[in-house]
Amino acid sequence: MTILETRDLKKYYNSGENTVKALDGVNLKIEDGTFTAIVGTSGSGKSTLLHMLGGLDRPTEGKVLIDKKDMNSICGRFTVCRFKI
C-alpha cells in the first residue's frame, strides 16, 4: 500500500530574470513498511523535496498525497500544515 506519493512535483524560485528549478517533475511512491533514503549532490533538491513531503512548503505544481489524500486539500490555504494520519 502506498502511504506517500508525489505526482509531477515542481518547485520553482524566481531570482531576478532567472528561474531556479529546485524540483522539476518528481514522481515518487513510498510503500508502507519500507525504508527510503533521499540522496544527491549539494543543490539537487533534497531539502526542498523533504519540505514538500513534510507540509512545510507548497509546490509550484504537482501533488503530494498522504494515504491517497492530497496534502493541499488537507492543509487548505496554510503554508505550514499539521495533520494526523
C-alpha positions in Angstrom: 0.0 0.0 0.0 1.4 3.4 -1.0 1.5 5.8 2.1 3.3 8.7 0.5 3.3 9.7 -3.2 4.2 12.7 -5.3 2.9 13.4 -8.8 4.8 15.7 -11.2 6.0 17.7 -8.2 7.6 21.0 -9.2 9.1 23.9 -7.1 10.4 26.9 -9.0 12.0 30.0 -7.5 12.3 33.3 -9.4 15.6 35.0 -9.0 15.6 38.2 -11.0 15.4 37.2 -14.6 16.3 33.6 -13.8 14.1 30.7 -12.7 15.6 28.1 -10.5 14.0 24.7 -10.8 14.6 23.1 -7.4 12.2 20.2 -8.3 11.1 19.6 -11.8 8.5 16.8 -12.2 9.4 14.5 -9.3 7.3 11.3 -9.1 7.8 9.2 -6.0 6.0 6.4 -4.2 6.8 5.1 -0.8 5.2 1.9 0.3 4.1 1.0 3.8 6.8 -0.8 5.8 9.7 0.3 3.6 12.7 2.5 4.5 13.6 5.2 2.0 16.7 7.3 1.7 16.9 10.5 -0.3 20.5 11.1 -1.6 22.0 13.5 -4.0 24.6 16.2 -4.6 24.5 19.6 -2.9 21.8 21.7 -4.5 19.9 18.8 -6.1 16.6 19.5 -4.3 16.7 17.0 -1.3 15.8 19.6 1.3 13.1 21.1 -1.0 11.6 17.7 -1.5 11.5 17.0 2.2 9.9 20.3 2.9 7.2 19.4 0.3 6.7 16.0 1.8 6.5 17.4 5.3 4.0 20.1 4.6 6.4 22.9 5.3 6.2 24.4 1.8 3.8 24.2 -1.1 4.8 23.0 -4.6 4.6 25.3 -7.6 2.8 22.5 -9.4 2.0 18.8 -8.7 0.7 17.0 -5.8 1.8 15.4 -2.6 -0.5 12.5 -1.5 -0.6 11.1 2.0 -2.6 7.9 2.3 -4.2 8.9 -1.1 -5.3 12.3 0.2 -4.0 15.5 -1.5 -2.0 17.5 1.1 -3.3 20.8 -0.4 -6.9 19.7 0.3 -5.9 18.7 3.9 -3.9 21.9 4.6 -6.1 24.4 2.8 -4.6 27.8 2.3 -1.9 27.4 5.0 1.8 27.2 4.1 2.6 25.0 7.1 0.3 22.1 7.7 -0.5 20.0 10.7 -2.2 16.7 10.1 -2.8 13.3 11.7 -2.6 10.0 9.8 
